[in-house]
Amino acid sequence: MTSNERSQQIGWGVFLIGLAILFLTDWFFPGIFLVVGIAMLATSSAQGKNPMSNIPALAVIGTGLLFTLSDIFSLMGNFNWLPLLLIIGGGYLLFKDRANSGRSSASSSSTAESEVSKPKNDYL
């Protein structure tokens, strides 16, 4: 069994246990956000990655916490935040590569320029 298969098993195991807890407590919304996010973090951790670098998992957990806090403290009133959060999440997924490529191309172009500006000693 490969480590990727094992990490997937760990993630699914955490998800199923979390789902069982949701059934027992009857707390599906927003609990499902927390269960999915924690399962994603468990998969990342089992793959040897830093769980805090898993932005989608942290976003899902943050969304669950946001709805939990709104239920507990009634901070958001009657406004439906889910469409706004979905738009923000979709925009992030659509444009994150563009933002990252702008940074990486700038750093790679500066590297290329520094290599071009170096004098080459072809006589040695």
MODELLER restraints for C-alpha pairs under 7 A, 6 or more apart:
rsr = mdl.restraints
at = mdl.atoms
rsr.add(forms.Gaussian(group=physical.xy_distance, feature=features.Distance(at['CA:3:A'], at['CA:47:A']), mean=6.90, stdev=0.5))
rsr.add(forms.Gaussian(group=physical.xy_distance, feature=features.Distance(at['CA:4:A'], at['CA:47:A']), mean=6.60, stdev=0.5))
rsr.add(forms.Gaussian(group=physical.xy_distance, feature=features.Distance(at['CA:7:A'], at['CA:43:A']), mean=5.13, stdev=0.5))
rsr.add(forms.Gaussian(group=physical.xy_distance, feature=features.Distance(at['CA:7:A'], at['CA:46:A']), mean=4.91, stdev=0.5))
rsr.add(forms.Gaussian(group=physical.xy_distance, feature=features.Distance(at['CA:7:A'], at['CA:47:A']), mean=5.76, stdev=0.5))
rsr.add(forms.Gaussian(group=physical.xy_distance, feature=features.Distance(at['CA:8:A'], at['CA:43:A']), mean=5.99, stdev=0.5))
rsr.add(forms.Gaussian(group=physical.xy_distance, feature=features.Distance(at['CA:10:A'], at['CA:42:A']), mean=6.75, stdev=0.5))
rsr.add(forms.Gaussian(group=physical.xy_distance, feature=features.Distance(at['CA:10:A'], at['CA:43:A']), mean=6.25, stdev=0.5))
rsr.add(forms.Gaussian(group=physical.xy_distance, feature=features.Distance(at['CA:11:A'], at['CA:39:A']), mean=4.82, stdev=0.5))
rsr.add(forms.Gaussian(group=physical.xy_distance, feature=features.Distance(at['CA:11:A'], at['CA:40:A']), mean=6.32, stdev=0.5))
rsr.add(forms.Gaussian(group=physical.xy_distance, feature=features.Distance(at['CA:11:A'], at['CA:42:A']), mean=5.46, stdev=0.5))
rsr.add(forms.Gaussian(group=physical.xy_distance, feature=features.Distance(at['CA:11:A'], at['CA:43:A']), mean=4.62, stdev=0.5))
rsr.add(forms.Gaussian(group=physical.xy_distance, feature=features.Distance(at['CA:12:A'], at['CA:39:A']), mean=6.84, stdev=0.5))
rsr.add(forms.Gaussian(group=physical.xy_distance, feature=features.Distance(at['CA:14:A'], at['CA:39:A']), mean=5.39, stdev=0.5))
rsr.add(forms.Gaussian(group=physical.xy_distance, feature=features.Distance(at['CA:15:A'], at['CA:35:A']), mean=6.06, stdev=0.5))
rsr.add(forms.Gaussian(group=physical.xy_distance, feature=features.Distance(at['CA:15:A'], at['CA:36:A']), mean=6.41, stdev=0.5))
rsr.add(forms.Gaussian(group=physical.xy_distance, feature=features.Distance(at['CA:15:A'], at['CA:39:A']), mean=5.23, stdev=0.5))
rsr.add(forms.Gaussian(group=physical.xy_distance, feature=features.Distance(at['CA:18:A'], at['CA:35:A']), mean=5.41, stdev=0.5))
rsr.add(forms.Gaussian(group=physical.xy_distance, feature=features.Distance(at['CA:19:A'], at['CA:35:A']), mean=6.98, stdev=0.5))
rsr.add(forms.Gaussian(group=physical.xy_distance, feature=features.Distance(at['CA:22:A'], at['CA:28:A']), mean=5.62, stdev=0.5))
rsr.add(forms.Gaussian(group=physical.xy_distance, feature=features.Distance(at['CA:22:A'], at['CA:31:A']), mean=6.74, stdev=0.5))
rsr.add(forms.Gaussian(group=physical.xy_distance, feature=features.Distance(at['CA:30:A'], at['CA:64:A']), mean=5.26, stdev=0.5))
rsr.add(forms.Gaussian(group=physical.xy_distance, feature=features.Distance(at['CA:30:A'], at['CA:67:A']), mean=6.09, stdev=0.5))
rsr.add(forms.Gaussian(group=physical.xy_distance, feature=features.Distance(at['CA:30:A'], at['CA:68:A']), mean=6.28, stdev=0.5))
rsr.add(forms.Gaussian(group=physical.xy_distance, feature=features.Distance(at['CA:31:A'], at['CA:64:A']), mean=6.58, stdev=0.5))
rsr.add(forms.Gaussian(group=physical.xy_distance, feature=features.Distance(at['CA:33:A'], at['CA:60:A']), mean=5.68, stdev=0.5))
rsr.add(forms.Gaussian(group=physical.xy_distance, feature=features.Distance(at['CA:33:A'], at['CA:61:A']), mean=5.89, stdev=0.5))
rsr.add(forms.Gaussian(group=physical.xy_distance, feature=features.Distance(at['CA:33:A'], at['CA:63:A']), mean=6.87, stdev=0.5))
rsr.add(forms.Gaussian(group=physical.xy_distance, feature=features.Distance(at['CA:33:A'], at['CA:64:A']), mean=4.80, stdev=0.5))
rsr.add(forms.Gaussian(group=physical.xy_distance, feature=features.Distance(at['CA:34:A'], at['CA:60:A']), mean=6.89, stdev=0.5))
rsr.add(forms.Gaussian(group=physical.xy_distance, feature=features.Distance(at['CA:34:A'], at['CA:61:A']), mean=4.93, stdev=0.5))
rsr.add(forms.Gaussian(group=physical.xy_distance, feature=features.Distance(at['CA:34:A'], at['CA:64:A']), mean=5.45, stdev=0.5))
rsr.add(forms.Gaussian(group=physical.xy_distance, feature=features.Distance(at['CA:37:A'], at['CA:57:A']), mean=4.55, stdev=0.5))
rsr.add(forms.Gaussian(group=physical.xy_distance, feature=features.Distance(at['CA:37:A'], at['CA:58:A']), mean=6.55, stdev=0.5))
rsr.add(forms.Gaussian(group=physical.xy_distance, feature=features.Distance(at['CA:37:A'], at['CA:60:A']), mean=5.30, stdev=0.5))
rsr.add(forms.Gaussian(group=physical.xy_distance, feature=features.Distance(at['CA:37:A'], at['CA:61:A']), mean=5.05, stdev=0.5))
rsr.add(forms.Gaussian(group=physical.xy_distance, feature=features.Distance(at['CA:40:A'], at['CA:57:A']), mean=5.62, stdev=0.5))
rsr.add(forms.Gaussian(group=physical.xy_distance, feature=features.Distance(at['CA:41:A'], at['CA:51:A']), mean=5.42, stdev=0.5))
rsr.add(forms.Gaussian(group=physical.xy_distance, feature=features.Distance(at['CA:41:A'], at['CA:54:A']), mean=6.97, stdev=0.5))
rsr.add(forms.Gaussian(group=physical.xy_distance, feature=features.Distance(at['CA:41:A'], at['CA:57:A']), mean=6.13, stdev=0.5))
rsr.add(forms.Gaussian(group=physical.xy_distance, feature=features.Distance(at['CA:44:A'], at['CA:50:A']), mean=6.97, stdev=0.5))
rsr.add(forms.Gaussian(group=physical.xy_distance, feature=features.Distance(at['CA:44:A'], at['CA:51:A']), mean=5.70, stdev=0.5))
rsr.add(forms.Gaussian(group=physical.xy_distance, feature=features.Distance(at['CA:45:A'], at['CA:51:A']), mean=5.48, stdev=0.5))
rsr.add(forms.Gaussian(group=physical.xy_distance, feature=features.Distance(at['CA:70:A'], at['CA:76:A']), mean=5.70, stdev=0.5))
